[in-house]
Structures are given as C-alpha cells and as structure tokens.
Amino acid sequence: MHDQIKERLTSQHINYKEIRHDSFATPIRSPFDFAKALDYEPERITKSVFLRSKIKDKYIMAVCSCGKKLNLPKLALLAGVNKLEVADQQELTDLVGYPVHGVSSIGLSSDIEAFMDKALLDFTTVLAGSGETAVEIELSPKNLAELSNATLDDISL
C-alpha cells in the first residue's frame, strides 16, 4: 500500500483490510478474478479513472464499479468543463503518483476533484486501489467517499 494512503487511513482511524492479489492460490488477472477469489459481487470492486478536460486545464478522478462505464457527459457537467477524456499515463504519474493498476482516489492533491458513483453506497464494503499494483483495500464506501473528498452522484451508465 502506498504510504500516503496508509497515513490517511490510520490518521483518520478508518477500519480497512489490505488484500494482496498474491495471497490467493489462483492468479488474479482482472477485477472479475479478484471478485471470484473473494466470493464477492464484481460490483464491489471499484475502478478509479483519471480524467482531464479536453483543453487539459482540469483533472478529475472518477470512481465506480469495475463493470460499469462512466457517464462522461454527466461528469463533464459536474466538473464544469465541456468535455472529458482519459488522461494519459504520464499525466497520471506526474499528477497523481500512483501506478496504472494501483490508482486510488485517496490522497489526491486538492486541485484534483473526485467524483464517486453513489450506487457504491449500496454495499457494506468496497475494494479500491491502494496506490500499489496488485494490492487493494477493503473499506466502507462512505469512508472511501470521505477520504477522497468525493462528490457522490450517478456517474455511471
């Protein structure tokens, strides 16, 4: 787990569980493999997508269930921009500091706005990136939203 995320979790006394992909007997190659290994609904596994405005003047992080698609026009409206697109890997590295397969909405700089699909609140816990590849954290969706300072809305299709 990334130190920045661990610090946020412990300093705010958040209950969480760290789950390493290599702790399972079967290989974890996708979020669906991970859900199957845990015997969880795949919708509990989140994805965090780093997006930018078309003119690259604003960046946001969007969190939803791994099997859902983001509603980019709605996110653009919420973010106050004309159009959003997925930011490139270099922007993710430079501005967020997490690896592609370990992206998290926790610990972002204050100039990166976070949005979270409110459908995630239907679950007792969800699994989110830990800032490290092949390591997830399980926590309540309410805590994830609070730690991410996320706006909750219907952002997936």
PyRosetta script that sets phi, psi and omega in degrees:
from pyrosetta import init, pose_from_sequence

init()
pose = pose_from_sequence("MHDQIKERLTSQHINYKEIRHDSFATPIRSPFDFAKALDYEPERITKSVFLRSKIKDKYIMAVCSCGKKLNLPKLALLAGVNKLEVADQQELTDLVGYPVHGVSSIGLSSDIEAFMDKALLDFTTVLAGSGETAVEIELSPKNLAELSNATLDDISL")
pose.set_psi(1, 141.0)
pose.set_omega(1, 178.9)
pose.set_phi(2, -64.7)
pose.set_psi(2, 138.7)
pose.set_omega(2, -178.1)
pose.set_phi(3, -56.9)
pose.set_psi(3, -38.7)
pose.set_omega(3, -178.6)
pose.set_phi(4, -62.5)
pose.set_psi(4, -39.6)
pose.set_omega(4, 179.8)
pose.set_phi(5, -72.7)
pose.set_psi(5, -43.8)
pose.set_omega(5, 178.7)
pose.set_phi(6, -59.4)
pose.set_psi(6, -40.5)
pose.set_omega(6, 178.6)
pose.set_phi(7, -61.6)
pose.set_psi(7, -44.3)
pose.set_omega(7, 179.4)
pose.set_phi(8, -63.6)
pose.set_psi(8, -42.9)
pose.set_omega(8, -179.2)
pose.set_phi(9, -64.8)
pose.set_psi(9, -45.8)
pose.set_omega(9, -176.9)
pose.set_phi(10, -75.0)
pose.set_psi(10, -38.6)
pose.set_omega(10, -178.4)
pose.set_phi(11, -67.1)
pose.set_psi(11, -27.1)
pose.set_omega(11, 179.2)
pose.set_phi(12, -100.5)
pose.set_psi(12, 9.3)
pose.set_omega(12, 176.4)
pose.set_phi(13, 53.6)
pose.set_psi(13, 46.9)
pose.set_omega(13, -179.4)
pose.set_phi(14, -88.8)
pose.set_psi(14, 131.5)
pose.set_omega(14, 173.6)
pose.set_phi(15, -75.2)
pose.set_psi(15, 127.6)
pose.set_omega(15, 179.4)
pose.set_phi(16, -153.5)
pose.set_psi(16, 165.7)
pose.set_omega(16, 175.7)
pose.set_phi(17, -131.0)
pose.set_psi(17, 130.6)
pose.set_omega(17, 175.9)
pose.set_phi(18, -90.8)
pose.set_psi(18, 128.4)
pose.set_omega(18, -178.8)
pose.set_phi(19, -125.4)
pose.set_psi(19, 119.5)
pose.set_omega(19, -179.3)
pose.set_phi(20, -95.0)
pose.set_psi(20, 134.9)
pose.set_omega(20, -180.0)
pose.set_phi(21, -61.5)
pose.set_psi(21, -32.4)
pose.set_omega(21, -178.0)
pose.set_phi(22, -76.9)
pose.set_psi(22, 3.3)
pose.set_omega(22, 177.8)
pose.set_phi(23, -87.0)
pose.set_psi(23, -1.1)
pose.set_omega(23, -179.2)
pose.set_phi(24, -103.0)
pose.set_psi(24, 150.3)
pose.set_omega(24, -179.6)
pose.set_phi(25, -69.7)
pose.set_psi(25, -30.8)
pose.set_omega(25, 179.7)
pose.set_phi(26, -99.9)
pose.set_psi(26, 147.4)
pose.set_omega(26, -179.7)
pose.set_phi(27, -66.5)
pose.set_psi(27, 143.2)
pose.set_omega(27, 177.1)
pose.set_phi(28, -104.3)
pose.set_psi(28, 108.4)
pose.set_omega(28, -178.0)
pose.set_phi(29, -111.1)
pose.set_psi(29, -10.0)
pose.set_omega(29, -177.8)
pose.set_phi(30, -154.7)
pose.set_psi(30, 166.0)
pose.set_omega(30, 175.0)
pose.set_phi(31, -59.7)
pose.set_psi(31, -30.6)
pose.set_omega(31, -178.9)
pose.set_phi(32, -72.4)
pose.set_psi(32, -35.8)
pose.set_omega(32, 172.1)
pose.set_phi(33, -61.6)
pose.set_psi(33, -41.4)
pose.set_omega(33, -178.9)
pose.set_phi(34, -64.0)
pose.set_psi(34, -46.2)
pose.set_omega(34, 178.9)
pose.set_phi(35, -61.4)
pose.set_psi(35, -42.3)
pose.set_omega(35, -180.0)
pose.set_phi(36, -63.9)
pose.set_psi(36, -43.4)
pose.set_omega(36, 179.9)
pose.set_phi(37, -62.4)
pose.set_psi(37, -33.5)
pose.set_omega(37, 179.3)
pose.set_phi(38, -87.2)
pose.set_psi(38, -11.8)
pose.set_omega(38, -172.9)
pose.set_phi(39, 60.6)
pose.set_psi(39, 44.2)
pose.set_omega(39, 178.7)
pose.set_phi(40, -113.7)
pose.set_psi(40, 159.0)
pose.set_omega(40, 171.7)
pose.set_phi(41, -67.5)
pose.set_psi(41, 136.4)
pose.set_omega(41, 179.6)
pose.set_phi(42, -57.9)
pose.set_psi(42, -27.1)
pose.set_omega(42, -179.1)
pose.set_phi(43, -63.1)
pose.set_psi(43, -17.5)
pose.set_omega(43, 178.8)
pose.set_phi(44, -79.3)
pose.set_psi(44, -15.2)
pose.set_omega(44, 178.2)
pose.set_phi(45, -87.4)
pose.set_psi(45, 122.4)
pose.set_omega(45, -177.6)
pose.set_phi(46, -95.2)
pose.set_psi(46, 160.5)
pose.set_omega(46, 168.4)
pose.set_phi(47, -125.0)
pose.set_psi(47, 142.5)
pose.set_omega(47, 177.1)
pose.set_phi(48, -115.1)
pose.set_psi(48, 121.5)
pose.set_omega(48, -175.4)
pose.set_phi(49, -116.1)
pose.set_psi(49, 125.0)
pose.set_omega(49, 179.8)
pose.set_phi(50, -90.1)
pose.set_psi(50, 120.2)
pose.set_omega(50, -175.2)
pose.set_phi(51, -120.2)
pose.set_psi(51, 158.1)
pose.set_omega(51, 176.6)
pose.set_phi(52, -135.4)
pose.set_psi(52, 155.7)
pose.set_omega(52, 173.7)
pose.set_phi(53, -70.2)
pose.set_psi(53, 156.1)
pose.set_omega(53, -177.6)
pose.set_phi(54, -56.1)
pose.set_psi(54, -35.5)
pose.set_omega(54, -179.6)
pose.set_phi(55, -93.0)
pose.set_psi(55, 10.5)
pose.set_omega(55, 173.5)
pose.set_phi(56, 60.0)
pose.set_psi(56, 34.9)
pose.set_omega(56, 177.8)
pose.set_phi(57, -107.1)
pose.set_psi(57, -4.2)
pose.set_omega(57, 179.5)
pose.set_phi(58, -147.3)
pose.set_psi(58, 139.8)
pose.set_omega(58, 178.7)
pose.set_phi(59, -124.0)
pose.set_psi(59, 142.5)
pose.set_omega(59, 176.6)
pose.set_phi(60, -137.2)
pose.set_psi(60, 162.4)
pose.set_omega(60, 172.9)
pose.set_phi(61, -117.9)
pose.set_psi(61, 131.5)
pose.set_omega(61, 179.3)
pose.set_phi(62, -119.4)
pose.set_psi(62, 134.5)
pose.set_omega(62, -177.1)
pose.set_phi(63, -123.1)
pose.set_psi(63, 127.4)
pose.set_omega(63, 175.9)
pose.set_phi(64, -151.2)
pose.set_psi(64, 178.2)
pose.set_omega(64, 176.5)
pose.set_phi(65, -64.0)
pose.set_psi(65, 146.1)
pose.set_omega(65, -174.3)
pose.set_phi(66, -61.4)
pose.set_psi(66, -27.9)
pose.set_omega(66, -177.9)
pose.set_phi(67, -87.8)
pose.set_psi(67, -0.7)
pose.set_omega(67, -177.7)
pose.set_phi(68, -102.3)
pose.set_psi(68, 158.0)
pose.set_omega(68, 174.6)
pose.set_phi(69, -101.5)
pose.set_psi(69, 145.7)
pose.set_omega(69, 178.0)
pose.set_phi(70, -76.5)
pose.set_psi(70, 144.2)
pose.set_omega(70, 174.6)
pose.set_phi(71, -88.8)
pose.set_psi(71, 87.4)
pose.set_omega(71, -174.6)
pose.set_phi(72, -62.5)
pose.set_psi(72, -39.8)
pose.set_omega(72, 176.6)
pose.set_phi(73, -61.3)
pose.set_psi(73, -40.1)
pose.set_omega(73, 179.1)
pose.set_phi(74, -67.4)
pose.set_psi(74, -42.7)
pose.set_omega(74, 178.0)
pose.set_phi(75, -60.6)
pose.set_psi(75, -40.5)
pose.set_omega(75, 178.2)
pose.set_phi(76, -61.2)
pose.set_psi(76, -42.7)
pose.set_omega(76, 178.3)
pose.set_phi(77, -62.4)
pose.set_psi(77, -46.9)
pose.set_omega(77, 179.3)
pose.set_phi(78, -61.6)
pose.set_psi(78, -36.9)
pose.set_omega(78, -178.0)
pose.set_phi(79, -82.6)
pose.set_psi(79, -10.7)
pose.set_omega(79, 179.0)
pose.set_phi(80, 75.3)
pose.set_psi(80, 34.2)
pose.set_omega(80, 177.9)
pose.set_phi(81, -127.1)
pose.set_psi(81, 164.6)
pose.set_omega(81, -178.9)
pose.set_phi(82, -73.8)
pose.set_psi(82, -42.4)
pose.set_omega(82, -174.5)
pose.set_phi(83, -153.0)
pose.set_psi(83, 144.6)
pose.set_omega(83, 176.7)
pose.set_phi(84, -117.6)
pose.set_psi(84, 150.4)
pose.set_omega(84, 173.4)
pose.set_phi(85, -143.3)
pose.set_psi(85, 162.8)
pose.set_omega(85, 179.1)
pose.set_phi(86, -68.0)
pose.set_psi(86, 130.5)
pose.set_omega(86, 177.1)
pose.set_phi(87, -70.8)
pose.set_psi(87, 156.4)
pose.set_omega(87, -179.4)
pose.set_phi(88, -83.3)
pose.set_psi(88, 168.4)
pose.set_omega(88, -175.3)
pose.set_phi(89, -60.1)
pose.set_psi(89, -37.6)
pose.set_omega(89, 179.9)
pose.set_phi(90, -65.9)
pose.set_psi(90, -40.0)
pose.set_omega(90, 176.8)
pose.set_phi(91, -63.7)
pose.set_psi(91, -41.5)
pose.set_omega(91, 177.0)
pose.set_phi(92, -59.2)
pose.set_psi(92, -47.7)
pose.set_omega(92, 179.4)
pose.set_phi(93, -62.3)
pose.set_psi(93, -48.1)
pose.set_omega(93, -176.1)
pose.set_phi(94, -69.3)
pose.set_psi(94, -40.2)
pose.set_omega(94, -171.8)
pose.set_phi(95, -98.1)
pose.set_psi(95, -25.3)
pose.set_omega(95, -177.2)
pose.set_phi(96, -111.1)
pose.set_psi(96, -42.7)
pose.set_omega(96, 177.2)
pose.set_phi(97, 86.6)
pose.set_psi(97, 7.6)
pose.set_omega(97, 177.5)
pose.set_phi(98, -106.2)
pose.set_psi(98, 152.4)
pose.set_omega(98, 178.0)
pose.set_phi(99, -72.0)
pose.set_psi(99, 159.6)
pose.set_omega(99, -177.3)
pose.set_phi(100, -52.7)
pose.set_psi(100, -43.0)
pose.set_omega(100, -177.1)
pose.set_phi(101, -97.1)
pose.set_psi(101, 23.1)
pose.set_omega(101, 177.1)
pose.set_phi(102, -141.3)
pose.set_psi(102, 21.3)
pose.set_omega(102, -175.2)
pose.set_phi(103, -63.4)
pose.set_psi(103, 139.2)
pose.set_omega(103, 178.0)
pose.set_phi(104, -136.5)
pose.set_psi(104, 152.1)
pose.set_omega(104, 175.3)
pose.set_phi(105, -88.7)
pose.set_psi(105, -3.3)
pose.set_omega(105, -179.6)
pose.set_phi(106, -87.7)
pose.set_psi(106, 135.8)
pose.set_omega(106, 174.3)
pose.set_phi(107, 83.7)
pose.set_psi(107, 18.6)
pose.set_omega(107, 179.1)
pose.set_phi(108, -74.8)
pose.set_psi(108, 155.5)
pose.set_omega(108, 174.5)
pose.set_phi(109, -67.2)
pose.set_psi(109, 156.5)
pose.set_omega(109, -174.1)
pose.set_phi(110, -65.6)
pose.set_psi(110, -16.8)
pose.set_omega(110, 179.7)
pose.set_phi(111, -87.2)
pose.set_psi(111, 0.8)
pose.set_omega(111, 175.6)
pose.set_phi(112, -108.0)
pose.set_psi(112, 110.8)
pose.set_omega(112, -178.1)
pose.set_phi(113, -80.3)
pose.set_psi(113, 140.7)
pose.set_omega(113, 179.7)
pose.set_phi(114, -111.8)
pose.set_psi(114, 143.2)
pose.set_omega(114, 175.8)
pose.set_phi(115, -129.7)
pose.set_psi(115, 140.0)
pose.set_omega(115, -178.4)
pose.set_phi(116, -131.9)
pose.set_psi(116, 137.1)
pose.set_omega(116, 178.9)
pose.set_phi(117, -66.9)
pose.set_psi(117, 123.0)
pose.set_omega(117, -175.5)
pose.set_phi(118, -69.6)
pose.set_psi(118, -13.6)
pose.set_omega(118, 175.1)
pose.set_phi(119, -61.6)
pose.set_psi(119, -23.9)
pose.set_omega(119, 178.6)
pose.set_phi(120, -65.4)
pose.set_psi(120, -22.2)
pose.set_omega(120, 179.1)
pose.set_phi(121, -67.7)
pose.set_psi(121, -12.3)
pose.set_omega(121, 178.4)
pose.set_phi(122, -71.8)
pose.set_psi(122, -13.6)
pose.set_omega(122, -177.2)
pose.set_phi(123, -101.9)
pose.set_psi(123, 149.2)
pose.set_omega(123, 176.4)
pose.set_phi(124, -66.9)
pose.set_psi(124, -44.8)
pose.set_omega(124, 176.3)
pose.set_phi(125, -137.3)
pose.set_psi(125, 156.8)
pose.set_omega(125, 173.5)
pose.set_phi(126, -131.4)
pose.set_psi(126, 165.9)
pose.set_omega(126, 177.1)
pose.set_phi(127, -114.3)
pose.set_psi(127, 131.3)
pose.set_omega(127, -175.9)
pose.set_phi(128, -132.0)
pose.set_psi(128, 159.6)
pose.set_omega(128, 177.1)
pose.set_phi(129, -59.8)
pose.set_psi(129, 150.2)
pose.set_omega(129, -176.5)
pose.set_phi(130, -109.8)
pose.set_psi(130, 6.0)
pose.set_omega(130, -175.8)
pose.set_phi(131, 84.3)
pose.set_psi(131, 4.6)
pose.set_omega(131, 178.8)
pose.set_phi(132, -136.0)
pose.set_psi(132, 139.9)
pose.set_omega(132, 179.0)
pose.set_phi(133, -64.0)
pose.set_psi(133, 137.1)
pose.set_omega(133, 175.4)
pose.set_phi(134, 66.1)
pose.set_psi(134, 24.8)
pose.set_omega(134, 174.7)
pose.set_phi(135, -135.9)
pose.set_psi(135, 125.3)
pose.set_omega(135, 179.8)
pose.set_phi(136, -117.3)
pose.set_psi(136, 160.0)
pose.set_omega(136, 172.2)
pose.set_phi(137, -118.6)
pose.set_psi(137, 138.1)
pose.set_omega(137, 176.4)
pose.set_phi(138, -104.8)
pose.set_psi(138, 126.3)
pose.set_omega(138, -179.0)
pose.set_phi(139, -156.2)
pose.set_psi(139, 171.0)
pose.set_omega(139, 178.8)
pose.set_phi(140, -70.0)
pose.set_psi(140, 145.7)
pose.set_omega(140, 178.8)
pose.set_phi(141, -63.6)
pose.set_psi(141, -30.9)
pose.set_omega(141, 177.4)
pose.set_phi(142, -63.1)
pose.set_psi(142, -43.8)
pose.set_omega(142, 177.6)
pose.set_phi(143, -65.0)
pose.set_psi(143, -38.9)
pose.set_omega(143, 177.8)
pose.set_phi(144, -60.7)
pose.set_psi(144, -44.6)
pose.set_omega(144, 179.6)
pose.set_phi(145, -62.9)
pose.set_psi(145, -43.8)
pose.set_omega(145, -180.0)
pose.set_phi(146, -65.3)
pose.set_psi(146, -46.0)
pose.set_omega(146, -179.7)
pose.set_phi(147, -63.8)
pose.set_psi(147, -29.0)
pose.set_omega(147, -178.7)
pose.set_phi(148, -90.7)
pose.set_psi(148, -6.4)
pose.set_omega(148, -173.8)
pose.set_phi(149, 51.6)
pose.set_psi(149, 43.3)
pose.set_omega(149, -172.5)
pose.set_phi(150, -88.0)
pose.set_psi(150, 144.1)
pose.set_omega(150, 168.9)
pose.set_phi(151, -82.0)
pose.set_psi(151, 128.4)
pose.set_omega(151, 178.7)
pose.set_phi(152, -93.1)
pose.set_psi(152, 131.5)
pose.set_omega(152, 178.8)
pose.set_phi(153, -164.6)
pose.set_psi(153, 171.8)
pose.set_omega(153, 174.6)
pose.set_phi(154, -81.0)
pose.set_psi(154, 95.2)
pose.set_omega(154, -174.3)
pose.set_phi(155, -111.4)
pose.set_psi(155, 6.0)
pose.set_omega(155, 179.6)
pose.set_phi(156, -119.1)
pose.set_psi(156, 162.4)
pose.set_omega(156, -179.7)
pose.set_phi(157, -99.7)
pose.dump_pdb("model.pdb")
